[in-house]
Amino acid sequence: MTRTKAGSLGSIAGIVVLTATIPLLFVVYSSLQLSASKWAGLWSSRLPELMGNTLSLALVVVVLCLILAVPSAWLTARRDFAGRKVAIWLLVLPLTIPTYVFAHIYTVLLEPTGWLGELWQLVAGDGALINLYGLGGAAVMLSLATFSYVFLLAYTSLVDSRRSLEEAARIHGASKWQVFLRVTLPLIRPALAAGLIVVVLHTLSDFGAVSMLRYQTFTLSIYLQMSGRFDYQAAAGLSLILVSMSLVFLVLERFFRRQQRYFAGAQTRFISRKRASIQETLVIWAWLGLVSLFAFVIPVSWMLAWSYEALVQDVIDAKFWGYALNTGLVSFTAATVAVVVALPLGLYHTRVRTWLSNLYIQLSSIGFVLPGPVVALGVITFVIAVLPNFYGGFAALIMALVVRFLPLAIQSQEAALQQLTPSVEQAGRIHGAGPLENLWRVILPMIRNGMVTAWVLVFIDVLKELPATLMLRPVGFDTLPIRIWIEASEEMLELAAPAALLLVVGTLPALWIMMRSHAVRR
């Protein structure tokens, strides 16, 4: 890449990063208003506990996600068995369920009068109840809601891997287990790192599950400072510490992933799936079925049961379908804009490895680690000061959502770009293709899977987003997550369940597009 082209690409990436850092500027500015005595008070009263709780939650969620995702990804990518496509859908669909819906469903079902609670007492004995309130419950709920990120990126990497390296290891006498540990796992490490950093950022910024399960983290404390005490300076101070923690995770992820790049030739062969025997199929489904049962089947069964009650009571009206239309419009627009603006950043970082490109990547992830209310306040502050005509409009909402979920689009596309052989791009330029033609005819087709994955991940997350939409939506513009939160808070399950179920149904076309792209590629 020439210096002129790199400079142009860097300028575009810089504009995107500058926009993405608007919430951070708000946080820094508000934090500077805190006095030394107030900082000391925060440290002595809250910070050690919040830091310990938040880091413990992130660590447990990461471990649980690896346990759930890696075996599932390998089995679905490397084994051909009856119901394989159904299994993939079941492992991806938990992304459609908000964390607060997971928490609400399982707290209801595990009550002494809930059927899961009654079943557990029958097995473990009377009085033996599972307590979801605290670290364990929050970690399990977040893991069930987020392990699909790791599964999806690991599955994509395994499907797109080539045979040559693993065949070479087998020729030199390595066993299947050694091949997995020494060849396969290191090759998919960039995808695992990308998935896990998304999980960590989700965990650090989650509000729904931790608030319902009463587990004190930075995000919940920030929300309470803003909504209960109206102390925006203290909330900004806590947010600044949360951002600093998240940046440490991002830097560590980049450091460990920096040397884990490999290039696969365009003519090398994909690894073919091995046909599973009947016994192997039973073992595979025992594992995948157990994961799917708790991550998707049980929650959806609850939604179906209470949605039936809503139909019987005739409470699904025209307003409900208006909420659904609003949700789809916001999600489609935000996902499309995020994928488009993330591409220059991904290209710049993978092709121009400098301190500036690394800084751009770190700064672009700020919106994802900030709580939704802080992102919304940062955008509101910017819009009022610079674009007052946009205040209270659709554009401000889309801007906040793109800033919030831009890292999802960057991580997925960059993982695909890192496996793109530079010689393929050079061949296009040698044959006279200009930068835009080379991008359109060479680069984009080869990273199509990564772009589709990025769009789907952002689309699904915007579908579930609550606090930023609540604060920035135009007057009278309610979405399904807002209605779910209102109805669930009032224990009106027959009204919350249809909205939650429709969120699941709304993601099916997006997931079908993603699965179809893999089928065409292979």
C-alpha positions in Angstrom: 0.0 0.0 0.0 1.5 3.4 -1.1 2.0 6.2 1.4 -0.7 8.3 -0.3 -3.3 5.6 -0.2 -2.5 4.8 3.4 -2.8 8.5 4.3 -6.2 8.7 2.7 -7.4 5.5 4.4 -6.0 6.8 7.7 -7.9 10.1 7.3 -11.2 8.3 6.8 -10.4 6.0 9.7 -9.5 9.0 11.9 -12.9 10.7 11.2 -14.7 7.5 12.3 -12.6 7.3 15.4 -13.2 10.9 16.3 -16.9 10.4 16.1 -16.7 7.2 18.2 -14.8 9.0 21.0 -17.6 11.5 21.6 -18.9 9.7 24.7 -15.3 9.4 26.0 -14.8 13.1 25.7 -18.0 13.6 27.8 -16.7 11.2 30.4 -13.3 12.8 30.7 -14.7 16.4 30.8 -17.2 15.4 33.5 -14.6 13.5 35.5 -12.4 16.6 35.6 -15.1 18.3 37.6 -14.7 15.9 40.4 -12.8 17.2 43.4 -9.9 15.3 45.0 -12.0 14.7 48.1 -14.8 13.2 46.0 -12.4 10.9 44.2 -11.0 9.8 47.6 -14.5 9.1 48.8 -15.3 7.0 45.8 -12.1 5.0 46.3 -12.7 4.4 50.0 -16.3 3.5 49.7 -17.0 1.8 46.4 -14.1 1.3 44.0 -12.3 -1.7 45.5 -15.6 -3.7 45.7 -16.8 -2.7 42.3 -13.5 -3.5 40.7 -13.3 -6.9 42.4 -16.9 -7.8 41.4 -16.5 -6.6 37.8 -13.2 -8.4 37.2 -14.4 -11.6 38.9 -17.6 -11.6 36.7 -15.6 -11.0 33.5 -13.2 -13.9 34.3 -15.9 -16.4 35.1 -17.9 -15.5 32.0 -14.8 -15.9 29.8 -14.1 -19.4 31.2 -17.7 -20.5 30.8 -17.9 -19.1 27.3 -14.8 -21.0 26.2 -16.2 -24.2 27.7 -19.5 -23.8 25.9 -18.3 -22.4 22.6 -15.0 -24.2 21.6 -16.2 -27.8 21.7 -19.5 -26.8 20.0 -17.7 -24.9 17.2 -15.3 -27.8 16.5 -18.1 -30.4 16.5 -20.3 -28.4 14.1 -17.4 -27.4 11.8 -15.5 -30.7 11.6 -18.2 -33.3 11.9 -21.1 -34.1 9.6 -24.0 -35.5 11.6 -27.8 -35.6 11.4 -29.3 -32.2 12.4 -26.0 -30.3 12.1 -27.7 -27.2 10.5 -30.3 -27.2 13.2 -27.6 -27.4 15.9 -25.8 -24.4 14.4 -29.0 -22.4 14.5 -29.7 -23.4 18.1 -26.2 -22.3 19.2 -26.4 -18.9 17.5 -30.0 -18.0 18.4 -29.2 -17.3 22.1 -27.7 -14.0 20.8 -31.3 -12.8 20.2 -32.3 -13.0 23.8 -31.4 -10.0 26.0 -29.5 -10.6 29.2 -32.3 -9.2 31.3 -34.8 -11.6 29.7 -32.5 -14.5 30.6 -32.3 -13.3 34.1 -36.0 -12.7 34.5 -37.0 -16.1 32.9 -34.6 -18.2 35.1 -35.4 -16.3 38.3 -39.1 -17.0 37.7 -38.6 -20.7 36.7 -36.2 -21.4 39.6 -38.6 -20.0 42.2 -40.1 -22.7 44.6 -43.3 -22.6 42.6 -41.5 -22.6 39.2 -41.3 -25.8 37.3 -37.5 -25.8 37.3 -37.5 -25.0 41.0 -39.9 -27.9 41.7 -37.8 -30.2 39.5 -34.6 -29.3 41.3 -36.2 -29.8 44.7 -37.4 -33.2 43.6 -33.9 -34.2 42.6 -31.9 -32.4 45.4 -34.4 -32.6 48.2 -36.9 -30.2 49.7 -35.4 -26.8 50.6 -32.5 -27.1 48.1 -32.9 -24.0 45.9 -30.6 -22.5 43.4 -29.8 -18.9 44.2 -29.1 -16.9 41.0 -28.5 -13.7 42.9 -24.8 -12.9 43.0 -21.7 -13.7 41.0 -22.6 -17.3 40.0 -26.0 -16.5 38.7 -24.9 -13.4 36.9 -22.0 -15.2 35.3 -24.2 -18.1 34.1 -26.8 -15.8 32.6 -24.2 -13.7 30.8 -22.5 -16.8 29.5 -25.7 -18.2 28.1 -26.4 -14.9 26.4 -22.9 -14.3 25.0 -21.1 -17.6 24.3 -22.6 -17.5 20.8 -20.2 -14.7 19.9 -17.2 -17.0 20.6 -18.9 -19.9 18.9 -19.8 -17.9 15.8 -16.3 -16.5 15.2 -14.6 -19.8 16.1 -16.9 -21.7 13.7 -16.3 -19.2 10.9 -12.5 -19.6 11.4 -12.7 -23.4 11.5 -14.9 -23.5 8.4 -12.5 -21.2 6.5 -9.3 -23.0 7.5 -7.3 -25.0 5.0 -6.0 -28.5 5.1 -2.3 -28.0 4.4 -1.0 -27.2 7.9 -3.1 -29.9 9.7 -2.1 -32.5 7.1 1.5 -31.6 7.5 1.3 -32.2 11.3 -0.4 -35.5 10.8 2.3 -36.6 8.3 4.9 -35.8 10.9 3.3 -38.2 13.3 1.1 -35.9 15.4 -2.0 -37.4 17.0 -5.4 -35.9 16.5 -5.3 -34.3 19.9 -1.8 -32.9 19.3 -3.0 -31.5 15.9 -5.9 -29.7 17.7 -3.7 -28.3 20.5 -0.6 -27.3 18.4 -2.1 -26.4 15.0 -5.9 -25.9 15.0 -6.2 -24.0 18.3 -3.4 -21.6 17.5 -4.8 -21.0 14.0 -8.2 -20.0 15.4 -6.8 -18.0 18.3 -7.4 -14.7 16.5 -11.1 -15.6 16.2 -11.2 -16.7 19.8 -9.5 -13.5 20.9 -12.0 -11.5 18.9 -14.9 -13.3 20.3 -13.7 -13.2 23.9 -13.0 -9.5 23.8 -16.6 -9.0 22.6 -17.8 -11.1 25.6 -15.6 -9.2 28.0 -16.8 -5.8 26.8 -20.4 -7.1 26.9 -19.9 -8.2 30.5 -18.2 -5.0 31.6 -21.0 -2.9 30.2 -24.0 -5.1 30.9 -26.8 -3.5 32.9 -29.9 -5.8 32.5 -28.7 -9.0 34.1 -26.7 -7.6 36.9 -29.5 -5.2 37.9 -32.1 -8.0 38.0 -29.7 -10.3 39.9 -28.5 -7.6 42.3 -24.9 -8.0 41.6 -23.0 -4.7 42.1 -20.7 -3.9 39.1 -19.5 -0.6 37.7 -22.4 -0.4 35.2 -25.1 -0.9 37.8 -23.4 1.6 40.2 -23.1 4.1 37.3 -26.8 3.8 36.5 -27.8 4.3 40.2 -25.6 7.4 40.4 -27.3 8.8 37.3 -30.9 7.8 37.9 -31.1 7.8 41.7 -28.7 10.5 42.9 -28.5 12.5 39.6 -24.7 12.7 40.3 -23.4 12.8 36.7 -19.9 13.7 37.8 -19.6 10.6 40.0 -21.1 8.5 37.3 -18.5 9.9 34.8 -15.7 9.2 37.3 -16.8 5.5 37.6 -17.2 5.3 33.8 -13.7 6.6 33.3 -12.3 3.8 35.5 -14.5 1.3 33.6 -13.1 2.6 30.3 -9.5 2.3 31.6 -10.1 -1.4 32.7 -11.6 -2.1 29.3 -8.7 -0.5 27.5 -6.3 -2.7 29.5 -8.3 -5.8 28.2 -8.1 -4.5 24.6 -4.4 -3.8 24.8 -3.7 -7.3 26.2 -5.9 -8.9 23.6 -4.0 -7.1 20.8 -0.6 -8.0 22.4 -1.4 -11.7 22.5 -3.0 -11.7 19.1 -0.3 -9.7 17.4 1.9 -12.6 16.4 -1.0 -14.9 15.6 -1.4 -14.2 11.9 -1.2 -16.6 9.1 -2.0 -16.4 5.3 -3.7 -19.1 3.4 -3.2 -19.4 -0.4 -6.3 -18.9 -2.5 -5.9 -22.3 -4.1 -5.5 -24.4 -1.0 -8.2 -26.8 0.0 -10.7 -26.4 2.8 -10.9 -29.1 5.5 -13.8 -31.4 4.8 -16.1 -32.5 7.5 -15.9 -36.2 8.7 -19.1 -38.2 8.7 -20.0 -39.1 12.3 -21.1 -42.6 13.2 -24.4 -43.2 15.1 -22.6 -43.4 18.4 -20.6 -40.2 17.7 -23.9 -38.5 16.7 -25.5 -39.4 20.0 -22.5 -38.1 21.9 -22.4 -34.9 19.9 -26.1 -34.2 20.4 -25.8 -35.0 24.1 -23.4 -32.0 24.4 -25.0 -29.7 21.9 -28.5 -30.5 23.1 -27.6 -29.7 26.7 -26.1 -26.4 25.8 -29.1 -25.5 23.5 -31.6 -26.6 26.1 -30.5 -24.0 28.7 -29.4 -21.3 26.2 -32.4 -21.3 23.9 -35.0 -24.1 24.2 -36.1 -23.3 27.8 -36.2 -19.5 27.4 -38.2 -19.8 24.1 -40.6 -22.3 25.6 -41.3 -19.8 28.4 -41.9 -17.1 25.8 -44.2 -19.3 23.8 -46.2 -20.3 26.8 -46.8 -16.7 27.9 -47.3 -15.4 24.4 -50.2 -17.9 24.1 -51.6 -16.3 27.3 -51.3 -13.0 25.5 -53.2 -14.3 22.5 -55.9 -15.7 24.7 -56.3 -12.3 26.4 -56.2 -10.5 23.1 -53.5 -8.0 24.2 -51.4 -8.0 21.0 -52.7 -5.0 19.1 -51.6 -2.5 16.4 -49.3 -0.7 18.9 -47.4 -3.9 19.4 -46.7 -4.2 15.7 -45.7 -0.6 15.6 -43.0 -1.3 18.2 -41.8 -4.2 16.1 -41.5 -2.0 13.0 -39.6 0.6 14.9 -37.2 -2.0 16.2 -36.5 -3.5 12.8 -35.9 0.0 11.2 -33.4 1.0 13.9 -31.5 -2.3 13.8 -31.2 -2.5 10.0 -30.0 1.1 9.7 -27.5 1.0 12.6 -26.1 -2.4 11.5 -25.6 -1.2 7.9 -23.9 2.1 8.9 -21.7 0.3 11.4 -20.4 -2.2 8.9 -19.6 0.5 6.3 -17.8 2.8 8.7 -15.9 -0.1 10.3 -14.3 -1.2 7.0 -11.8 1.7 6.7 -10.7 1.0 10.3 -10.2 -2.7 9.7 -8.3 -2.1 6.5 -6.1 0.5 8.0 -5.1 -1.5 11.0 -4.4 -4.8 9.1 -2.5 -3.1 6.3 -0.7 -0.3 8.1 0.6 -1.7 11.4 1.7 1.5 13.3 1.1 2.9 16.7 -1.5 5.2 15.2 -3.5 2.3 13.7 -3.4 0.5 17.1 -4.6 3.7 18.8 -7.4 4.0 16.4 -8.6 0.4 17.2 -8.5 1.0 20.9 -10.3 4.3 20.7 -13.0 3.0 18.4 -14.0 0.4 21.1 -14.8 3.1 23.7 -18.5 3.1 23.0 -18.9 -0.6 23.6 -17.3 -0.4 27.1 -19.3 2.6 28.3 -22.8 1.9 29.7 -25.6 2.8 27.4 -26.8 5.8 29.4 -23.3 7.3 29.3 -23.1 6.8 25.5 -26.5 8.5 25.2 -25.5 11.4 27.4 -22.3 11.9 25.4 -24.2 12.0 22.1 -26.8 14.3 23.6 -24.1 16.7 24.7 -22.5 16.7 21.3 -25.7 17.1 19.3 -26.9 20.0 21.5 -23.6 21.8 21.1 -22.9 21.0 17.4 -26.0 19.7 15.7 -29.0 21.1 17.7 -31.4 20.4 14.8 -30.7 16.7 15.3 -31.7 16.6 18.9 -34.6 14.2 19.6 -34.4 12.8 16.1 -33.7 9.5 14.5 -30.1 10.4 13.4 -28.9 11.0 16.9 -30.3 7.6 18.0 -28.5 5.9 15.1 -25.3 7.7 15.9 -25.3 6.5 19.5 -26.1 2.9 18.5 -23.3 2.9 15.9 -20.8 4.3 18.4 -22.0 1.7 20.9 -21.6 -1.4 18.7 -18.9 -0.3 16.3 -16.4 -2.8 17.9 -18.5 -5.7 16.9 -18.2 -4.7 13.2 -14.5 -4.0 13.5 -13.6 -7.2 15.3 -15.4 -9.5 12.9 -14.2 -7.8 9.7 -10.6 -7.6 11.0 -10.6 -11.3 11.8 -11.4 -11.9 8.1 -8.9 -9.4 6.8 -6.1 -10.9 8.8 -6.5 -14.2 6.8 -6.6 -12.3 3.5 -3.3 -13.0 1.6 -1.6 -9.7 0.6 -0.4 -11.2 -2.7 -4.1 -11.5 -3.9 -4.5 -7.7 -3.5 -1.2 -7.1 -5.2 -2.2 -9.2 -8.1 -5.3 -7.1 -8.6 -3.2 -3.9 -8.6 -0.7 -5.4 -11.0 -3.5 -6.1 -13.5 -4.5 -2.4 -13.4 -7.3 -2.3 -10.8 -7.5 1.0 -9.0 -8.0 1.1 -5.2 -11.8 1.2 -5.4 -12.0 -1.5 -8.0 -9.6 -3.7 -6.1 -11.7 -3.2 -3.0 -15.0 -4.0 -4.8 -13.8 -6.9 -6.9 -11.1 -8.5 -4.7 -11.1 -7.6 -1.1 -14.9 -7.4 -0.4 -15.7 -10.8 -2.0 -12.9 -12.5 0.0 -14.0 -11.0 3.4 -17.7 -11.4 2.6 -18.3 -13.9 5.5 -16.6 -11.6 8.0 -18.8 -8.6 6.8 -22.0 -10.7 7.0 -21.0 -11.9 10.4 -20.3 -8.3 11.5 -23.7 -7.1 10.2 -25.6 -9.8 11.9 -23.8 -9.3 15.2 -24.6 -5.6 15.2 -28.1 -6.1 14.0 -28.8 -8.6 16.8 -27.3 -6.4 19.5 -29.2 -3.3 18.4 -32.4 -5.4 18.5 -31.8 -6.0 22.2 -30.4 -2.5 23.2 -32.3 -0.8 25.9 -30.8 2.2 27.8 -29.4 4.3 24.9 -32.7 3.8 22.9 -34.7 4.7 26.0 -32.9 8.1 26.3 -32.5 9.0 22.7 -35.6 7.7 20.9 -37.8 10.3 19.3 -41.0 11.1 21.1 -43.5 8.3 20.9 -40.9 6.0 19.2 -40.9 2.9 21.4 -39.1 -0.3 20.6 -39.6 -3.9 21.7 -36.8 -3.9 24.3 -38.4 -0.8 25.9 -41.7 -2.5 26.1 -40.1 -5.7 27.5 -38.4 -3.8 30.2 -41.5 -1.9 31.2 -43.8 -5.0 31.2 -41.3 -7.3 32.9 -40.6 -4.7 35.7 -44.3 -4.7 36.4 -44.5 -8.5 36.3 -46.9 -8.5 33.3 -45.4 -11.6 31.8 -48.1 -12.0 29.2 -47.1 -8.7 27.7 -43.3 -9.0 27.9 -43.2 -12.5 26.4 -44.6 -11.7 22.9 -42.1 -8.8 22.5 -39.2 -11.1 23.6 -40.4 -13.8 21.2 -40.6 -11.4 18.3 -37.0 -10.3 18.9 -36.0 -14.0 18.4 -38.2 -14.3 15.2 -36.8 -10.9 13.9 -33.3 -12.2 13.8 -34.1 -15.3 11.7 -33.7 -13.5 8.3 -30.3 -12.1 9.3 -29.1 -15.4 10.5 -30.3 -17.1 7.4 -28.3 -14.6 5.3 -25.2 -15.5 7.3 -25.7 -19.2 7.0 -26.3 -18.9 3.3 -23.0 -17.0 2.8 -21.2 -19.9 4.4 -23.0 -22.4 2.3 -22.0 -20.5 -0.9 -18.4 -20.2 0.2 -18.0 -23.9 0.8 
